[in-house]
Amino acid sequence: MKIGVLGNGNVGGSLANLAETGGHWVCVGSRSGDVSLADAASHGDSVILAGQYHVESDVLTPLVDVLEEKILVDATNPLNDDWSPLLLGQETSAAEEIAKLMPGVRVVKAFNTIFADVMDKKQQDRDGHKSTSFVAGDDPHAVAIVADLADSMGFAPVSVAKLSAARYLEAMAHLNIELAVGQGGGTDAAFLYHRGAS
């Protein structure tokens, strides 16, 4: 699959490396690098948004036409500069706000509950279990594609059939950050979602 990555920071670079290792053709774009955001967006069948949420309206608005009918994987979290939660209210999420901004684009929330330090082959195995990647969206086909992408990258995907579940996933990320940064637990931490045998 062709994957575009918007953002070449820790998260964007790590996800790009895992996607390449998973056999995908990856193009990473940034606002200041050799490859533009528009080039990366044009390249990808699926495009991963891996920048800072509070600047995404500036990043995405020029790309509305390029991204139309593509899958936009929102890996962002609403955060202030000090990593504290940027509260959007109980009835929305960063992913839902991005979907409003990008009509005609299939927005899927994924990878936002995973620290960049865990986006590494050596860190994905947690005592015999893969790190969980939650995948949430309103389009079942898009969710399935992103779940397959997450699996190929070495994660254990768990699909959620509604984009509004991004509210819970972003809250989980806020909790993860509080434990890791606010309370000094460190960013070598991952969620493991385990279903018992039925």
N, CA and C of each residue as an Amber inpcrd file, in Angstrom:
protein
   594
   0.8420000  -1.1860000   0.0000000   0.0000000   0.0000000   0.0000000
   0.8850000   1.2460000   0.0000000   0.4380000   2.2870000  -0.6520000
   1.1380000   3.5650000  -0.6120000   0.6700000   4.3350000   0.6210000
   1.6360000   4.7470000   1.4450000   1.3360000   5.4530000   2.6760000
   2.0000000   6.8230000   2.6390000   1.2190000   7.8570000   2.8330000
   1.7640000   9.1930000   3.0170000   1.7880000   9.5080000   4.5010000
   2.8160000  10.1720000   4.9510000   2.9200000  10.5780000   6.3560000
   3.1010000  12.0860000   6.3900000   2.2120000  12.7650000   7.0940000
   2.2930000  14.2200000   7.2320000   2.9400000  14.5290000   8.5740000
   4.2180000  14.8660000   8.5310000   4.9720000  15.1480000   9.7380000
   6.1490000  14.2110000   9.8700000   7.3310000  14.7740000  10.0880000
   8.5410000  13.9440000  10.1680000   9.1980000  14.0130000  11.5450000
   8.3830000  14.2420000  12.5850000   8.8940000  14.2170000  13.9530000
   9.0270000  12.8000000  14.4620000   9.0930000  12.6510000  15.7850000
   9.2870000  11.3280000  16.3780000   8.1980000  10.3480000  15.9800000
   6.9310000  10.7920000  16.0650000   5.8140000   9.8960000  15.7340000
   5.7810000   9.6020000  14.2420000   5.8380000  10.6510000  13.4220000
   5.7810000  10.4500000  11.9790000   6.9220000   9.5940000  11.4640000
   8.1410000   9.8800000  11.9390000   9.2910000   9.1000000  11.5000000
   9.2180000   7.6540000  11.9430000   8.7660000   7.4340000  13.1750000
   8.6690000   6.0600000  13.6870000   7.6050000   5.2660000  12.9530000
   6.4370000   5.8740000  12.7160000   5.3810000   5.1800000  11.9740000
   5.8110000   4.9090000  10.5400000   6.5270000   5.8380000   9.9380000
   7.0210000   5.6320000   8.5740000   7.9690000   4.4420000   8.5210000
   8.8700000   4.3390000   9.5040000   9.8120000   3.2120000   9.5340000
   9.0860000   1.8770000   9.6840000   8.0790000   1.8460000  10.5740000
   7.3260000   0.6000000  10.7640000   6.5400000   0.2330000   9.5060000
   5.9750000   1.2460000   8.8270000   5.2250000   0.9740000   7.6010000
   6.1460000   0.4300000   6.5150000   7.3350000   0.9970000   6.4000000
   8.2970000   0.4970000   5.4120000   8.7020000  -0.9350000   5.7380000
   8.9500000  -1.2000000   7.0120000   9.3010000  -2.5620000   7.4460000
   8.1650000  -3.5350000   7.1520000   6.9250000  -3.0190000   7.2150000
   5.7550000  -3.8410000   6.9290000   5.4880000  -4.0440000   5.4480000
   6.3530000  -3.5110000   4.5920000   6.2420000  -3.7450000   3.1550000
   5.5060000  -2.6730000   2.3710000   5.2810000  -1.5080000   2.9760000
   4.5360000  -0.4370000   2.3060000   5.4950000   0.5810000   1.6740000
   4.9820000   1.2620000   0.6750000   5.7510000   2.2980000  -0.0220000
   5.3930000   3.6230000   0.6470000   6.3430000   4.2330000   1.3310000
   6.0760000   5.3620000   2.2220000   6.7160000   6.6390000   1.6970000
   5.9760000   7.7380000   1.8310000   6.4830000   9.0640000   1.5060000
   6.1600000   9.9800000   2.6770000   7.2040000  10.5790000   3.2680000
   7.0350000  11.4510000   4.4310000   7.1860000  12.9030000   3.9920000
   6.2160000  13.7190000   4.3330000   6.2630000  15.1350000   3.9940000
   6.2340000  16.0020000   5.2390000   6.7490000  17.2060000   5.1050000
   6.7300000  18.1510000   6.2120000   6.6310000  19.5630000   5.6510000
   6.4480000  20.5220000   6.5420000   6.3270000  21.9060000   6.1000000
   7.6710000  22.5170000   5.7330000   8.7610000  21.9150000   6.1880000
  10.0690000  22.5250000   5.9480000  11.0800000  21.5800000   5.3020000
  10.6850000  20.3500000   5.0050000  11.6200000  19.3760000   4.4470000
  11.6700000  19.3900000   2.9360000  12.4070000  18.4310000   2.3830000
  12.5490000  18.3310000   0.9290000  11.2540000  17.8800000   0.2570000
  10.4520000  17.0750000   0.9790000   9.1800000  16.5840000   0.4470000
   8.0530000  17.3570000   1.1140000   7.1810000  17.9170000   0.3090000
   6.1050000  18.7540000   0.8500000   4.9720000  17.8930000   1.4020000
   4.1460000  18.5100000   2.2200000   2.9490000  17.8350000   2.7220000
   2.0390000  17.4290000   1.5710000   1.9170000  18.2920000   0.5810000
   1.0590000  17.9890000  -0.5730000   1.5790000  16.7790000  -1.3430000
   2.9000000  16.6670000  -1.4800000   3.4830000  15.5210000  -2.1800000
   3.2000000  14.2190000  -1.4250000   3.3650000  14.2630000  -0.0910000
   3.1050000  13.0650000   0.7090000   1.6340000  12.6910000   0.6610000
   0.7530000  13.6960000   0.7200000  -0.6860000  13.4360000   0.6590000
  -1.0800000  12.8640000  -0.6930000  -0.4850000  13.3650000  -1.7610000
  -0.7820000  12.8550000  -3.1040000  -0.3010000  11.4220000  -3.2640000
   0.8240000  11.0980000  -2.6510000   1.4210000   9.7660000  -2.7690000
   0.5550000   8.6810000  -2.1420000  -0.0230000   8.9620000  -0.9680000
  -0.6390000   7.9180000  -0.1770000  -2.0420000   7.5320000  -0.5930000
  -2.3020000   6.2130000  -0.5980000  -3.6920000   5.7470000  -0.6350000
  -4.3150000   5.9990000   0.7370000  -3.5010000   5.7820000   1.7740000
  -3.8350000   6.1650000   3.1330000  -2.7760000   7.1470000   3.5980000
  -3.2100000   8.1510000   4.3590000  -2.3000000   9.2190000   4.7760000
  -2.3780000   9.3490000   6.2910000  -1.2190000   9.2730000   6.9470000
  -1.1550000   9.3630000   8.4030000  -0.8410000  10.7960000   8.8050000
  -1.6850000  11.3490000   9.6400000  -1.4960000  12.7000000  10.1710000
  -0.7460000  12.5800000  11.4920000   0.5110000  13.0350000  11.5250000
   1.3680000  12.7780000  12.6750000   2.0130000  14.0500000  13.2150000
   1.3100000  15.1620000  13.0910000   1.8320000  16.4150000  13.6230000
   1.1490000  16.7890000  14.9230000   1.1620000  18.0620000  15.2250000
   0.5200000  18.5750000  16.4310000  -0.9040000  18.9910000  16.0950000
  -1.8700000  18.5650000  16.9100000  -3.2670000  18.8110000  16.5830000
  -3.5790000  20.3020000  16.4340000  -3.0220000  21.1450000  17.2950000
  -3.4290000  22.5500000  17.2880000  -2.9910000  23.3130000  16.0330000
  -2.1510000  22.7180000  15.1840000  -1.7910000  23.3740000  13.9200000
  -2.3820000  22.6460000  12.7180000  -3.1780000  21.6140000  12.9680000
  -3.6280000  20.7830000  11.8490000  -4.6020000  21.4830000  10.9120000
  -5.3670000  22.4340000  11.4010000  -6.2670000  23.1340000  10.4750000
  -5.4600000  23.8760000   9.4140000  -4.3270000  24.4730000   9.8000000
  -3.4550000  25.1480000   8.8310000  -2.8310000  24.1470000   7.8670000
  -2.5010000  22.9610000   8.3790000  -1.8640000  21.9390000   7.5570000
  -2.8550000  21.3110000   6.5820000  -4.0640000  21.0150000   7.0790000
  -5.0050000  20.2150000   6.2970000  -5.8390000  21.0100000   5.3040000
  -6.1900000  22.2330000   5.6440000  -7.0960000  23.0100000   4.7760000
  -6.6120000  23.0660000   3.3220000  -5.3180000  23.2880000   3.0650000
  -4.8680000  23.3060000   1.6670000  -4.8950000  21.9280000   0.9880000
  -5.0920000  20.8650000   1.7780000  -5.0190000  19.5080000   1.2290000
  -6.3850000  18.8570000   1.0450000  -7.4530000  19.6070000   1.2580000
  -8.8040000  19.0320000   1.1940000  -9.0310000  18.3120000  -0.1270000
  -8.7040000  18.9470000  -1.2410000  -8.9530000  18.3370000  -2.5520000
  -8.0500000  17.1220000  -2.7880000  -6.7970000  17.2140000  -2.3500000
  -5.8460000  16.1130000  -2.5380000  -6.2910000  14.8760000  -1.7650000
  -6.8470000  15.0950000  -0.5730000  -7.2000000  13.9780000   0.3120000
  -8.6080000  13.4390000   0.0860000  -9.3760000  14.0580000  -0.7800000
 -10.7640000  13.6340000  -0.9780000 -10.8420000  12.1550000  -1.3370000
 -11.7000000  11.4370000  -0.6040000 -11.9630000  10.0060000  -0.7640000
 -10.8130000   9.1240000  -0.2870000  -9.7180000   9.7090000   0.1750000
  -8.6370000   8.9060000   0.7480000  -8.9210000   8.6460000   2.2270000
  -8.1350000   7.7710000   2.8130000  -8.2030000   7.5190000   4.2520000
  -7.1790000   8.4100000   4.9370000  -7.6450000   9.2090000   5.8800000
  -6.7670000  10.0440000   6.6830000  -6.7090000   9.4540000   8.0880000
  -5.5470000   8.9460000   8.4610000  -5.3610000   8.3100000   9.7610000
  -4.8980000   9.3760000  10.7530000  -5.7560000   9.7070000  11.6910000
  -5.4420000  10.7460000  12.6650000  -4.7030000  10.1370000  13.8560000
  -3.4020000  10.4130000  13.9400000  -2.5910000   9.9170000  15.0480000
  -2.3090000  11.0150000  16.0760000  -3.0460000  12.1210000  15.9820000
  -2.7810000  13.2600000  16.8610000  -3.5210000  13.1270000  18.1870000
  -3.1120000  13.9650000  19.1350000  -3.8260000  14.1400000  20.3910000
  -3.9540000  15.6340000  20.6680000  -5.0990000  16.0570000  21.2200000
  -5.2540000  17.4700000  21.5660000  -4.4610000  17.7920000  22.8280000
  -3.3120000  18.4520000  22.6510000  -2.4090000  18.7370000  23.7610000
  -1.9760000  20.1980000  23.7270000  -1.7230000  20.7430000  24.8950000
  -1.0580000  22.0260000  24.9970000   0.4460000  21.8230000  24.8370000
   1.1910000  22.9170000  24.7600000   2.6310000  22.8080000  24.5420000
   3.3480000  22.0700000  25.6650000   2.7630000  22.0840000  26.8850000
   3.3950000  21.3900000  28.0150000   2.9100000  19.9460000  28.1600000
   2.2490000  19.4130000  27.1350000   1.7300000  18.0460000  27.0870000
   0.4750000  17.8590000  27.9340000  -0.0420000  18.9030000  28.5310000
  -1.2960000  18.7790000  29.2800000  -2.4510000  18.7000000  28.2820000
  -3.5900000  18.1110000  28.6820000  -4.7130000  17.9550000  27.7500000
  -5.2600000  19.2880000  27.2710000  -5.4970000  19.3890000  25.9860000
  -6.2410000  20.4970000  25.4010000  -7.6890000  20.0240000  25.3490000
  -8.5140000  20.5340000  26.2530000  -9.8630000  20.0090000  26.4220000
 -10.7940000  20.5620000  25.3530000 -11.4270000  19.6620000  24.6140000
 -12.3230000  20.0370000  23.5200000 -13.7900000  19.8860000  23.9100000
 -14.0620000  19.3580000  25.1020000 -15.4430000  19.1040000  25.5150000
 -15.7780000  17.6360000  25.3890000 -16.8470000  17.2310000  26.0440000
 -17.2060000  15.8120000  26.0900000 -17.9050000  15.3330000  24.8190000
 -18.3110000  16.2370000  23.9620000 -19.1140000  15.8480000  22.8000000
 -18.3520000  15.9540000  21.4890000 -17.0280000  15.9690000  21.5590000
 -16.2360000  15.9760000  20.3350000 -14.8370000  15.4620000  20.6520000
 -14.0200000  15.3870000  19.6170000 -12.6420000  14.9210000  19.7370000
 -11.8340000  15.5670000  18.6230000 -10.5240000  15.4440000  18.7140000
  -9.6840000  15.9600000  17.6370000 -10.0580000  15.3110000  16.3060000
 -10.2770000  14.0010000  16.3240000 -10.6060000  13.2840000  15.0860000
 -11.9180000  13.7740000  14.4810000 -12.9140000  14.0050000  15.3340000
 -14.2020000  14.4780000  14.8280000 -14.1040000  15.9010000  14.2830000
 -13.2900000  16.7260000  14.9350000 -13.0880000  18.0880000  14.4400000
 -12.3600000  18.0700000  13.1010000 -11.3990000  17.1660000  12.9540000
 -10.6990000  17.0240000  11.6800000 -11.6590000  16.5420000  10.5960000
 -12.5530000  15.6100000  10.9430000 -13.5360000  15.1190000   9.9690000
 -14.4590000  16.2470000   9.5050000 -14.8380000  17.1390000  10.4120000
 -15.6630000  18.2920000  10.0280000 -14.9090000  19.2010000   9.0630000
 -13.6140000  19.3120000   9.2950000 -12.7670000  20.1740000   8.4750000
 -12.5300000  19.5910000   7.0910000 -12.6480000  18.2510000   6.9730000
 -12.2640000  17.5500000   5.7490000 -13.4250000  16.7470000   5.1680000
 -14.4860000  17.3950000   4.6920000 -15.6030000  16.6440000   4.1180000
 -15.1410000  15.8410000   2.9010000 -15.6360000  14.6180000   2.8000000
 -15.2390000  13.7580000   1.6890000 -13.9980000  12.9320000   1.9620000
 -13.3750000  13.1400000   3.1310000 -12.1950000  12.3740000   3.5250000
 -12.6170000  11.3560000   4.5790000 -12.1350000  10.1290000   4.4600000
 -12.4860000   9.0690000   5.4130000 -11.5040000   9.1030000   6.5850000
 -11.9210000   9.7260000   7.6790000 -11.0380000   9.9070000   8.8350000
 -11.1270000   8.6880000   9.7490000  -9.9740000   8.1640000  10.1310000
  -9.8720000   7.0320000  11.0470000  -8.8810000   7.4120000  12.1430000
  -9.2550000   7.1760000  13.3920000  -8.3530000   7.4360000  14.5160000
  -7.5190000   6.1950000  14.7880000  -6.2020000   6.3670000  14.8620000
  -5.3220000   5.2320000  15.1740000  -3.9590000   5.7520000  15.6130000
  -3.2500000   4.9400000  16.3470000  -1.8640000   5.1530000  16.7710000
  -1.6980000   6.2490000  17.8290000  -2.7570000   6.9360000  18.2120000
  -2.6060000   8.0630000  19.1450000  -2.3610000   7.6250000  20.5850000
  -2.6640000   6.3720000  20.9230000  -2.4450000   5.8940000  22.2910000
  -1.0760000   5.2460000  22.4610000  -0.2450000   5.3360000  21.4320000
   1.0540000   4.6660000  21.4360000   2.1680000   5.7090000  21.4720000
   3.0470000   5.6270000  22.4510000   4.1950000   6.5270000  22.5030000
   5.1550000   6.2230000  21.3580000   5.8410000   7.2670000  20.8900000
   6.8340000   7.0840000  19.8280000   7.9000000   6.0740000  20.2380000
   8.2460000   6.0290000  21.5380000   9.2520000   5.0790000  22.0090000
   8.8240000   3.6210000  21.8200000   7.5220000   3.3850000  21.7460000
   7.0050000   2.0280000  21.5660000   6.7860000   1.7140000  20.0800000
   6.9180000   2.7210000  19.2280000   6.7690000   2.5270000  17.7830000
   8.0940000   2.0430000  17.2130000   8.5260000   0.9010000  17.7190000
   9.8170000   0.3270000  17.3750000   9.6880000  -1.1890000  17.5050000
  10.2410000  -1.9070000  16.5610000  10.1170000  -3.3720000  16.5680000
  10.5760000  -3.9860000  17.8920000  11.6240000  -3.4170000  18.4830000
  12.1590000  -3.9680000  19.7200000  11.2330000  -3.7350000  20.9120000
  10.3740000  -2.7270000  20.7970000   9.4980000  -2.3570000  21.9190000
   8.0810000  -2.8870000  21.7870000   7.7400000  -3.4270000  20.6170000
   6.3510000  -3.8320000  20.3990000   5.9630000  -5.0910000  21.1600000
   6.9250000  -5.9770000  21.3960000   6.6400000  -7.2000000  22.1320000
   6.6520000  -6.9020000  23.6230000   5.5160000  -7.1300000  24.2630000
   5.3830000  -6.8750000  25.6960000   5.1510000  -8.1990000  26.3960000
   6.2400000  -8.8890000  26.7250000   6.1510000 -10.2000000  27.3680000
   5.2790000 -11.1670000  26.5680000   5.5180000 -11.2090000  25.2610000
   4.7980000 -12.1410000  24.3980000   3.5050000 -11.6020000  23.8190000
   3.1510000 -10.3850000  24.1380000   1.9430000  -9.7600000  23.5950000
   2.3300000  -8.5250000  22.7890000   1.6440000  -8.3150000  21.6860000
   1.8860000  -7.1170000  20.8800000   1.1850000  -5.9130000  21.5190000
   1.7910000  -4.7360000  21.3610000   1.1450000  -3.5000000  21.7850000
  -0.1500000  -3.3190000  21.0080000  -1.1740000  -2.8320000  21.6880000
  -2.4800000  -2.6440000  21.0560000  -2.5190000  -1.3300000  20.2880000
  -3.0700000  -1.3760000  19.0930000  -3.3980000  -0.1720000  18.3300000
  -4.9050000  -0.1430000  18.1380000  -5.5590000   0.7990000  18.7920000
  -6.9980000   0.9730000  18.6100000  -7.2420000   1.7140000  17.3010000
  -8.2800000   1.2990000  16.5820000  -8.6030000   1.8640000  15.2670000
 -10.0880000   2.1910000  15.2640000 -10.4300000   3.4780000  15.1600000
 -11.8340000   3.8910000  15.2650000 -12.2390000   4.7330000  14.0630000
 -13.4270000   4.4300000  13.5230000 -13.9280000   5.2200000  12.3990000
 -15.3410000   4.8200000  12.0280000 -16.0010000   5.6750000  11.2710000
 -17.3840000   5.4330000  10.8530000 -17.4840000   4.5900000   9.5820000
 -16.4080000   4.5160000   8.8130000 -16.3970000   3.7760000   7.5480000
 -15.7740000   2.4030000   7.8010000 -16.5880000   1.3220000   7.8080000
 -16.0480000  -0.0010000   8.1430000 -14.9060000  -0.4480000   7.2390000
 -14.9930000  -0.1240000   5.9500000 -13.9420000  -0.5270000   5.0210000
 -12.6340000   0.1910000   5.3500000 -12.7260000   1.4820000   5.6530000
 -11.5320000   2.2510000   6.0080000 -10.9300000   1.7390000   7.3080000
 -11.7700000   1.4230000   8.2880000 -11.2840000   0.8820000   9.5640000
 -10.5530000  -0.4360000   9.3210000 -11.0980000  -1.2950000   8.4720000
 -10.4590000  -2.5830000   8.1720000  -9.1020000  -2.3930000   7.5090000
  -9.0080000  -1.4360000   6.6100000  -7.7310000  -1.1680000   5.9340000
  -6.6870000  -0.6870000   6.9290000  -7.0840000   0.2220000   7.8260000
  -6.1290000   0.7490000   8.8070000  -5.7650000  -0.3270000   9.8360000
  -6.7150000  -1.1780000  10.1960000  -6.3990000  -2.2900000  11.0960000
  -5.3790000  -3.2240000  10.4520000  -5.5390000  -3.5060000   9.1640000
  -4.5550000  -4.3350000   8.4530000  -3.1890000  -3.6450000   8.4080000
  -3.2100000  -2.3290000   8.2140000  -1.9630000  -1.5650000   8.2250000
  -1.2790000  -1.6870000   9.5830000  -2.0460000  -1.4990000  10.6540000
  -1.4880000  -1.6020000  12.0030000  -0.9010000  -2.9920000  12.2490000
  -1.6000000  -4.0150000  11.7880000  -1.1150000  -5.3840000  11.9430000
   0.2030000  -5.5750000  11.1990000   0.2850000  -5.0670000   9.9840000
   1.5090000  -5.2180000   9.1900000   2.6800000  -4.4720000   9.8130000
   2.3800000  -3.4710000  10.6400000   3.4080000  -2.6780000  11.3110000
   3.8220000  -3.2840000  12.6440000   3.1900000  -4.3910000  13.0280000
   3.5990000  -5.0910000  14.2290000   2.7450000  -4.8610000  15.4500000
   1.6210000  -4.1630000  15.2990000   0.7160000  -3.9230000  16.4130000
  -0.4220000  -4.9390000  16.4030000  -1.1270000  -5.0330000  17.5200000
  -2.3450000  -5.8400000  17.6040000  -3.5290000  -4.8860000  17.4870000
  -4.1950000  -4.8430000  16.3370000  -5.2780000  -3.8720000  16.1590000
  -6.5640000  -4.2960000  16.8620000  -7.2560000  -3.3180000  17.4100000
  -8.5960000  -3.5050000  17.9700000  -9.4830000  -2.4540000  17.3180000
 -10.4680000  -2.9060000  16.5590000 -11.3150000  -1.9970000  15.7910000
 -12.5310000  -1.5480000  16.5880000 -12.8810000  -0.2790000  16.4150000
 -14.0520000   0.3220000  17.0460000 -14.8630000   0.9810000  15.9290000
 -16.1380000   0.6220000  15.8260000 -16.9380000   0.9800000  14.6500000
 -17.6310000   2.3340000  14.7600000 -16.9410000   3.3180000  15.3140000
 -17.4790000   4.6760000  15.2950000 -16.3650000   5.6670000  15.5960000
 -16.3400000   6.7530000  14.8410000 -15.3000000   7.7570000  15.0260000
 -15.4380000   8.4700000  16.3640000 -16.6430000   8.5610000  16.8860000
 -16.8420000   9.2440000  18.1650000 -16.0840000   8.5570000  19.3020000
 -15.6910000   7.2910000  19.1220000 -14.8800000   6.6080000  20.1290000
 -13.5010000   7.2400000  20.2640000 -13.1370000   8.0930000  19.3130000
 -11.8750000   8.8270000  19.4290000 -11.8340000   9.6580000  20.7050000
 -13.0080000  10.0470000  21.2090000 -13.0460000  10.7920000  22.4760000
 -12.4130000   9.9640000  23.5840000 -12.7160000   8.6810000  23.6180000
 -12.1800000   7.8030000  24.6480000 -10.6920000   7.5290000  24.4040000
 -10.3240000   7.3600000  23.1390000  -8.9350000   7.0790000  22.8160000
  -8.0330000   8.2670000  23.1450000  -8.5320000   9.4660000  22.9030000
  -7.7430000  10.6520000  23.2440000  -7.6320000  10.8110000  24.7610000
  -8.6940000  10.4450000  25.4900000  -8.6180000  10.4670000  26.9550000
  -7.6200000   9.4200000  27.4520000  -7.5770000   8.2590000  26.8000000
  -6.5870000   7.2410000  27.1600000  -5.1660000   7.7620000  26.9460000
  -4.9710000   8.4980000  25.8580000  -3.6530000   9.0760000  25.5950000
  -3.2910000  10.0930000  26.6710000  -4.2740000  10.8940000  27.0960000
  -4.0160000  11.8540000  28.1700000  -3.6100000  11.1340000  29.4600000
  -4.2840000  10.0320000  29.7560000  -3.9180000   9.2360000  30.9330000
  -2.5060000   8.6780000  30.7840000  -2.1890000   8.1540000  29.6130000
  -0.8730000   7.5950000  29.3400000   0.2120000   8.6460000  29.5720000
  -0.0420000   9.8590000  29.0850000   0.9210000  10.9520000  29.2420000
   1.0480000  11.3560000  30.7060000  -0.0650000  11.3900000  31.4330000
  -0.0110000  11.7350000  32.8510000   0.8370000  10.7220000  33.6240000
   0.6250000   9.4360000  33.3470000   1.4050000   8.4030000  34.0340000
   2.8850000   8.4680000  33.6540000   3.1490000   8.6910000  32.3730000
   4.5210000   8.6440000  31.8760000   5.3060000   9.9030000  32.1830000
   4.6670000  11.0530000  31.9520000   5.3660000  12.3300000  32.0740000
   5.0410000  13.0120000  33.4010000   3.7430000  13.1560000  33.6800000
   3.3330000  13.8500000  34.8990000   3.7780000  13.1460000  36.1600000
   3.7810000  11.8150000  36.1410000   4.1420000  11.0530000  37.3330000
   5.4560000  10.2880000  37.1730000   6.1610000  10.5680000  36.0880000
   7.5090000  10.0520000  35.9370000   7.6370000   8.5860000  35.6150000
   6.5940000   7.9770000  35.0980000   6.6580000   6.5480000  34.7940000
   7.4560000   6.2000000  33.5580000   7.6900000   7.1860000  32.6890000
   8.4530000   6.9510000  31.4690000   7.5890000   6.5390000  30.2970000
   8.1080000   6.7440000  29.1070000   7.3320000   6.5230000  27.8840000
   7.5430000   5.1370000  27.2730000   8.1880000   4.2460000  28.0010000
   8.2890000   2.8530000  27.5640000   7.0980000   2.0840000  28.1360000
   5.9050000   2.5020000  27.7180000   4.6610000   1.9340000  28.2480000
   3.6870000   1.7800000  27.1000000   2.8570000   0.7340000  27.1720000
   1.9160000   0.4680000  26.0900000   0.6420000  -0.1400000  26.6410000
  -0.4630000   0.1100000  25.9400000  -1.7320000  -0.5250000  26.2830000
  -1.7890000  -1.9240000  25.6680000  -2.2920000  -2.8670000  26.4500000
  -2.5390000  -4.2180000  25.9540000  -4.0020000  -4.5290000  26.2190000
  -4.7750000  -4.7100000  25.1420000  -6.1830000  -5.0330000  25.2650000
  -6.3470000  -6.5150000  25.0260000  -6.7920000  -7.2390000  26.0470000
  -6.8730000  -8.7030000  25.9420000  -8.3120000  -9.1510000  26.1460000
  -8.8580000  -9.8460000  25.1620000 -10.1980000 -10.4120000  25.2740000
 -10.0900000 -11.8530000  25.7410000 -10.8730000 -12.2030000  26.7290000
 -10.8870000 -13.5770000  27.2070000 -11.5590000 -14.4950000  26.1900000
 -11.2670000 -15.7780000  26.2650000 -11.8800000 -16.7510000  25.3660000
 -13.3640000 -16.8480000  25.6540000 -14.1750000 -16.8730000  24.6110000
 -15.6230000 -16.9400000  24.8100000 -16.1150000 -18.3730000  24.7310000
